[in-house]
């Protein structure tokens, strides 16, 4: 479970991306850019297909990758809930 929320870590990804997609920034400067788009190292996690589709639609609108939308959403969520300060 996440340190400060009562939900399995896997569900946090859906929650993070869904909450971000409610009012996403349309300013490309707000997104974390991934320099190597051809074949970046992969870390996999499960994401609800509907959430993934919404993230992909936003990515296409902005001309960035879905990965960049997801990364930005997850980092924003971590900062909002102060997960970036958790020490394990």
ZIKA-V526105 format. One record per helix or strand. SS is the DSSP state (H for helix, E for strand). FROM is the first residue (numbers start at 1). LEN is the number of residues. Records with the same first field share a line. If there is no record, write none. Layout:
SS->FROM-LEN, FROM-LEN
This chain:
H->9-14, 28-3, 49-14, 66-15, 83-3
